[in-house]
Amino acid sequence: MISLRPKKLDLYIFKKFMGTFFGAIVLIIGIVIIFDISEKIDDFVTNQAPVNEIIFDYYLNFVPYFMNMFSPLFVFLSVIFFTSRLTANSEIIAILSGGVSYHRMMAPYIAGATLLALLSLGLNLYVIPKSNKAKVHFEQQYIKEKKKKSVRDVHYQIAPGQFVYVESFSTWNNTAYKFTLEEIRDNELVSKITAESAVWDSTSGAWRLNKYFIRDYTDALQDRIQSGARKDTVINLTVSDFYHSSSTVETLDRKELNDMIATQRMRGDANVVYALIEKQNRYSLPFSAFILTIMGVALSTKKRRGGIGWNIALGIALSFSYILFMKFSQMFVFTGALPVTVAIWLPNVLFTIIALVLYRLAPK
């Protein structure tokens, strides 16, 4: 029976794991921040960004985002690095020769992977959405030039039986052109509102219809028609619905993300795919800590002629291939080849198989 009670050996490996991981994080983040400052210093000076906002609104919120995004790479390289050193110093041989089984030796590695997976999950669900809001707001104000654009051919079901069509929406003046609102009951059109334009009024939270035309269809085939120059109307559609993009979902917490998915599905909005991908990524990414830890140990416990350098090179290649495959698998969603859940979890399934094969072939 394998004893899971922590021993000095477990604490030794666990401290090596955590120390290498967080040491690498601090080192790389420091380097990235230096390069990022040198790249954006002109924007900071030109737009007169306050120093306290640069530090606390941008870079302080940049750290958890960057840390979590590249956590698979840091986990793998950390395991590869310190385990290769243990192997090179014959410490792994001494551990196994001392009666500790290979499976038992994995206990502190799995404990470390569990801690990092929980940390990544907590960042994904609670920390990063809030930090992204502040980071994105800072970027829009001091770094990125606000691009005025036009959204075309918008079809939304804003409520059961209520459908909106907008030929184009200008983010320059928050105006929807060729606005149409239809109400359908029992598969029959009962009313239709058309307007040359609909302007968003942020004060009242309503749309101001210009040159509107209202037609109510009756059972007696006697349509009631109204028209006018201006009319305010409140519907389940706000100006923010036209600003949603692939980056918007990164600023939403779990409840907001689920609400957006439900709303976009009801409306038949094709952009729901971005929210679905973000939701699955928040749960699939932490799982990678277990996969890459097992792979790292399996690759590093065998002495190689190339030494630590060979193991690190192999680790970088495999970790980057994992991250690349995670991004590439999202293309299957956009092309409709695979459902979102299958496509996002496919890299984990494939690399789990690779990890188990490597673990089985590892010298024990």
Secondary structure per residue as TSV (DSSP state, phi and psi in degrees):
chain	resnum	aa	ss	phi	psi
A	1	M	-	360.0	130.4
A	2	I	-	-79.5	125.0
A	3	S	-	-85.8	129.6
A	4	L	-	-102.4	9.7
A	5	R	S	-69.8	130.3
A	6	P	-	-61.3	136.1
A	7	K	-	-123.0	177.4
A	8	K	H	-58.4	-37.7
A	9	L	H	-62.6	-41.9
A	10	D	H	-62.6	-45.4
A	11	L	H	-65.0	-35.8
A	12	Y	H	-62.6	-49.7
A	13	I	H	-67.4	-41.6
A	14	F	H	-62.0	-43.9
A	15	K	H	-65.1	-39.0
A	16	K	H	-61.3	-43.9
A	17	F	H	-61.3	-55.8
A	18	M	H	-66.2	-40.5
A	19	G	H	-63.7	-41.8
A	20	T	H	-67.5	-42.1
A	21	F	H	-63.2	-54.8
A	22	F	H	-72.1	-29.4
A	23	G	H	-64.3	-42.4
A	24	A	H	-65.9	-39.6
A	25	I	H	-59.7	-50.1
A	26	V	H	-61.8	-43.5
A	27	L	H	-63.9	-49.4
A	28	I	H	-68.0	-42.3
A	29	I	H	-62.4	-40.3
A	30	G	H	-60.1	-43.7
A	31	I	H	-64.8	-43.9
A	32	V	H	-63.3	-41.4
A	33	I	H	-63.5	-40.2
A	34	I	H	-61.6	-46.3
A	35	F	H	-66.9	-36.2
A	36	D	H	-67.2	-39.5
A	37	I	H	-63.7	-44.0
A	38	S	H	-63.4	-30.1
A	39	E	H	-78.4	-34.6
A	40	K	H	-105.7	2.7
A	41	I	H	-59.1	-35.8
A	42	D	H	-64.7	-39.9
A	43	D	H	-65.3	-41.3
A	44	F	H	-60.9	-44.3
A	45	V	H	-71.6	-44.8
A	46	T	H	-62.5	-42.7
A	47	N	T	-92.2	4.0
A	48	Q	T	55.2	51.3
A	49	A	-	-73.3	126.7
A	50	P	-	-63.0	144.4
A	51	V	H	-61.3	-41.2
A	52	N	H	-65.0	-33.5
A	53	E	H	-73.8	-34.9
A	54	I	I	-61.4	-42.4
A	55	I	I	-76.2	-52.8
A	56	F	I	-89.0	-34.3
A	57	D	I	-87.4	-29.7
A	58	Y	I	-104.3	-66.3
A	59	Y	I	-71.7	-33.7
A	60	L	H	-65.5	-32.4
A	61	N	H	-88.0	-14.5
A	62	F	H	-74.1	-33.1
A	63	V	H	-61.0	-54.0
A	64	P	H	-63.1	-35.1
A	65	Y	H	-63.7	-48.3
A	66	F	H	-66.9	-43.2
A	67	M	H	-58.9	-44.4
A	68	N	H	-74.4	-36.2
A	69	M	H	-62.4	-37.7
A	70	F	T	-107.3	17.4
A	71	S	H	-59.6	-37.7
A	72	P	H	-58.6	-40.7
A	73	L	H	-64.5	-45.0
A	74	F	H	-67.0	-39.4
A	75	V	H	-61.8	-49.5
A	76	F	H	-62.7	-47.8
A	77	L	H	-65.9	-35.2
A	78	S	H	-63.9	-46.9
A	79	V	H	-64.0	-45.5
A	80	I	H	-59.4	-45.0
A	81	F	H	-66.3	-56.3
A	82	F	H	-76.6	-28.9
A	83	T	H	-71.5	-36.8
A	84	S	H	-63.2	-36.1
A	85	R	H	-69.0	-38.8
A	86	L	H	-61.3	-40.6
A	87	T	H	-67.7	-43.6
A	88	A	H	-63.1	-31.9
A	89	N	T	-88.7	9.1
A	90	S	T	63.0	19.7
A	91	E	H	-71.6	-34.9
A	92	I	H	-64.3	-41.9
A	93	I	H	-61.9	-41.3
A	94	A	H	-64.7	-38.9
A	95	I	H	-64.0	-47.4
A	96	L	H	-69.3	-35.4
A	97	S	H	-70.3	-23.3
A	98	G	T	-80.1	4.9
A	99	G	T	98.7	0.9
A	100	V	-	-85.4	124.3
A	101	S	-	-72.9	159.4
A	102	Y	H	-61.7	-38.9
A	103	H	H	-65.9	-40.1
A	104	R	H	-68.5	-34.1
A	105	M	H	-64.1	-24.0
A	106	M	H	-74.2	-14.6
A	107	A	H	-56.0	-50.9
A	108	P	H	-66.4	-30.0
A	109	Y	H	-64.8	-45.3
A	110	I	H	-66.4	-36.6
A	111	A	H	-62.9	-43.1
A	112	G	H	-64.8	-41.8
A	113	A	H	-63.2	-37.7
A	114	T	H	-63.8	-44.2
A	115	L	H	-61.8	-44.1
A	116	L	H	-69.6	-34.5
A	117	A	H	-66.3	-42.1
A	118	L	H	-66.5	-37.3
A	119	L	H	-63.3	-44.9
A	120	S	H	-63.9	-41.2
A	121	L	H	-64.4	-42.8
A	122	G	H	-63.4	-40.4
A	123	L	I	-63.2	-44.1
A	124	N	I	-63.1	-41.1
A	125	L	I	-88.0	-31.4
A	126	Y	I	-123.1	-36.4
A	127	V	I	-92.5	-53.0
A	128	I	H	-62.7	-42.9
A	129	P	H	-55.3	-42.3
A	130	K	H	-69.3	-42.7
A	131	S	H	-67.5	-33.3
A	132	N	H	-66.0	-33.6
A	133	K	H	-60.6	-47.4
A	134	A	H	-68.1	-38.9
A	135	K	H	-66.5	-45.2
A	136	V	H	-65.0	-40.7
A	137	H	H	-61.5	-41.9
A	138	F	H	-64.8	-43.6
A	139	E	I	-61.7	-41.7
A	140	Q	I	-67.0	-30.3
A	141	Q	I	-86.8	-35.8
A	142	Y	I	-121.8	-14.7
A	143	I	I	-116.7	-62.9
A	144	K	S	-82.8	136.7
A	145	E	-	-75.9	129.1
A	146	K	-	-66.7	117.9
A	147	K	-	-94.4	124.0
A	148	K	-	-84.6	127.3
A	149	K	-	-136.5	172.2
A	150	S	E	-123.3	130.7
A	151	V	E	-100.7	132.5
A	152	R	E	-118.6	152.2
A	153	D	E	51.6	66.3
A	154	V	E	-96.7	124.2
A	155	H	E	-119.4	120.1
A	156	Y	E	-132.4	141.1
A	157	Q	E	-98.0	104.6
A	158	I	E	-85.9	-15.8
A	159	A	E	-163.2	161.8
A	160	P	T	-55.8	117.3
A	161	G	T	86.8	-1.3
A	162	Q	E	-115.6	124.3
A	163	F	E	-126.6	135.9
A	164	V	E	-116.2	138.1
A	165	Y	E	-128.7	132.9
A	166	V	E	-128.7	124.3
A	167	E	E	-67.7	-40.4
A	168	S	E	-156.9	148.5
A	169	F	E	-128.1	126.6
A	170	S	E	-100.1	121.8
A	171	T	T	-77.0	-7.6
A	172	W	T	-68.7	-42.4
A	173	N	T	-127.3	14.9
A	174	N	T	52.1	49.4
A	175	T	E	-124.1	132.1
A	176	A	E	-100.1	126.6
A	177	Y	E	-103.7	145.7
A	178	K	E	54.8	61.6
A	179	F	E	-84.7	135.1
A	180	T	E	-137.5	131.8
A	181	L	E	-125.6	120.3
A	182	E	E	-117.7	142.5
A	183	E	E	-119.2	125.8
A	184	I	E	-122.3	131.6
A	185	R	E	-129.3	131.3
A	186	D	T	51.5	44.8
A	187	N	T	63.1	20.0
A	188	E	E	-124.4	139.1
A	189	L	E	-75.9	119.6
A	190	V	E	-106.5	-25.0
A	191	S	E	-156.9	154.9
A	192	K	E	-148.4	127.6
A	193	I	E	-115.4	127.4
A	194	T	E	-124.1	150.2
A	195	A	E	-150.7	148.4
A	196	E	E	-62.8	-37.3
A	197	S	E	-155.7	157.2
A	198	A	E	-133.1	119.0
A	199	V	E	-106.0	132.5
A	200	W	E	-76.9	128.8
A	201	D	E	-106.2	104.2
A	202	S	T	-68.4	-23.5
A	203	T	T	-71.0	-48.0
A	204	S	T	-93.7	-13.0
A	205	G	T	69.6	31.7
A	206	A	E	-127.6	167.0
A	207	W	E	-102.5	132.0
A	208	R	E	-96.5	110.9
A	209	L	E	-85.5	130.0
A	210	N	E	-110.8	131.9
A	211	K	E	53.6	60.6
A	212	Y	E	-90.3	161.8
A	213	F	E	-145.4	119.2
A	214	I	E	-114.9	130.5
A	215	R	E	-128.7	120.7
A	216	D	E	-103.3	125.8
A	217	Y	-	-94.4	129.5
A	218	T	-	-110.5	162.0
A	219	D	T	-65.0	-28.9
A	220	A	T	-82.5	8.3
A	221	L	S	61.4	24.1
A	222	Q	-	-108.9	93.0
A	223	D	-	-70.3	138.3
A	224	R	E	-98.0	124.9
A	225	I	E	-119.9	132.6
A	226	Q	E	-129.1	151.6
A	227	S	E	-152.6	160.4
A	228	G	E	-174.7	177.3
A	229	A	E	-86.8	-29.5
A	230	R	E	-155.6	141.1
A	231	K	E	-156.0	135.0
A	232	D	E	-94.8	137.4
A	233	T	E	-141.9	142.7
A	234	V	-	-111.0	121.8
A	235	I	-	-133.6	170.2
A	236	N	S	-80.3	57.0
A	237	L	-	-151.4	127.7
A	238	T	-	-120.5	169.2
A	239	V	G	-65.7	-27.4
A	240	S	G	-64.9	-24.1
A	241	D	G	-64.1	-22.5
A	242	F	G	-89.5	-7.1
A	243	Y	S	-103.8	-0.9
A	244	H	-	-64.2	136.2
A	245	S	-	-142.4	-176.1
A	246	S	T	-64.3	-27.0
A	247	S	T	-84.7	-17.9
A	248	T	G	-61.3	-40.9
A	249	V	G	-64.5	-23.3
A	250	E	G	-71.5	-14.9
A	251	T	G	-99.2	2.2
A	252	L	-	-99.0	137.2
A	253	D	-	-77.0	-178.3
A	254	R	H	-60.9	-44.9
A	255	K	H	-65.9	-44.9
A	256	E	H	-63.2	-37.2
A	257	L	H	-67.4	-43.1
A	258	N	H	-64.9	-38.6
A	259	D	H	-64.2	-40.6
A	260	M	H	-64.3	-41.4
A	261	I	H	-61.3	-45.1
A	262	A	H	-63.4	-42.5
A	263	T	H	-66.5	-46.1
A	264	Q	H	-67.4	-34.7
A	265	R	H	-66.1	-41.3
A	266	M	H	-63.2	-36.6
A	267	R	H	-81.4	-12.6
A	268	G	T	73.7	29.2
A	269	D	-	-79.2	124.3
A	270	A	T	-66.4	-21.4
A	271	N	T	-71.4	-3.2
A	272	V	H	-61.9	-21.6
A	273	V	H	-62.8	-33.9
A	274	Y	H	-66.0	-40.9
A	275	A	H	-68.3	-38.9
A	276	L	H	-66.1	-40.4
A	277	I	H	-64.5	-44.1
A	278	E	H	-61.8	-41.3
A	279	K	H	-62.7	-45.6
A	280	Q	H	-69.3	-35.6
A	281	N	H	-63.4	-34.3
A	282	R	H	-65.1	-24.6
A	283	Y	H	-100.7	-29.8
A	284	S	H	-78.5	-34.4
A	285	L	H	-62.1	-45.6
A	286	P	H	-59.1	-30.7
A	287	F	H	-64.1	-23.4
A	288	S	H	-64.1	-23.0
A	289	A	H	-59.2	-40.2
A	290	F	H	-69.1	-44.4
A	291	I	H	-62.5	-50.2
A	292	L	H	-73.7	-26.8
A	293	T	H	-66.2	-46.9
A	294	I	H	-63.0	-42.9
A	295	M	H	-62.7	-42.7
A	296	G	H	-62.7	-42.9
A	297	V	H	-66.0	-44.4
A	298	A	H	-61.5	-34.1
A	299	L	H	-83.1	-20.4
A	300	S	H	-103.1	-8.5
A	301	T	S	-91.6	10.3
A	302	K	S	-119.3	128.1
A	303	K	-	-68.5	133.2
A	304	R	-	-120.4	154.3
A	305	R	T	-62.6	-31.8
A	306	G	T	-78.8	-8.3
A	307	G	H	71.2	-154.4
A	308	I	H	-62.3	-36.6
A	309	G	H	-57.4	-40.4
A	310	W	H	-65.4	-43.4
A	311	N	H	-63.8	-42.3
A	312	I	H	-64.9	-42.0
A	313	A	H	-61.5	-43.8
A	314	L	H	-65.5	-38.4
A	315	G	H	-64.2	-43.3
A	316	I	H	-61.6	-43.1
A	317	A	H	-62.3	-45.5
A	318	L	H	-70.2	-40.3
A	319	S	H	-68.0	-39.8
A	320	F	H	-68.4	-34.9
A	321	S	H	-66.3	-34.5
A	322	Y	H	-66.2	-48.1
A	323	I	H	-62.4	-41.1
A	324	L	H	-63.8	-42.0
A	325	F	H	-66.4	-34.4
A	326	M	H	-61.4	-42.0
A	327	K	H	-72.3	-39.8
A	328	F	H	-67.3	-35.6
A	329	S	H	-64.1	-22.5
A	330	Q	H	-65.9	-24.7
A	331	M	H	-64.4	-28.8
A	332	F	H	-64.5	-27.8
A	333	V	H	-72.5	-46.8
A	334	F	H	-67.4	-30.0
A	335	T	T	-84.8	-8.4
A	336	G	T	79.4	11.7
A	337	A	S	-74.1	-33.1
A	338	L	S	-138.1	150.0
A	339	P	-	-63.7	159.4
A	340	V	H	-58.8	-49.2
A	341	T	H	-59.5	-44.6
A	342	V	H	-64.6	-45.9
A	343	A	H	-65.0	-41.2
A	344	I	H	-73.1	-34.6
A	345	W	H	-89.3	-7.6
A	346	L	H	-58.4	-45.1
A	347	P	H	-58.7	-38.6
A	348	N	H	-64.5	-41.5
A	349	V	H	-63.9	-47.6
A	350	L	H	-63.9	-46.1
A	351	F	H	-75.5	-20.5
A	352	T	H	-65.5	-42.7
A	353	I	H	-61.9	-44.4
A	354	I	H	-61.5	-42.7
A	355	A	H	-62.7	-42.4
A	356	L	H	-66.9	-38.1
A	357	V	H	-64.3	-46.2
A	358	L	H	-63.8	-38.6
A	359	Y	H	-64.4	-38.7
A	360	R	H	-67.4	-33.8
A	361	L	H	-87.3	-8.5
A	362	A	S	-65.5	142.0
A	363	P	-	-66.3	128.4
A	364	K	-	-119.4	360.0
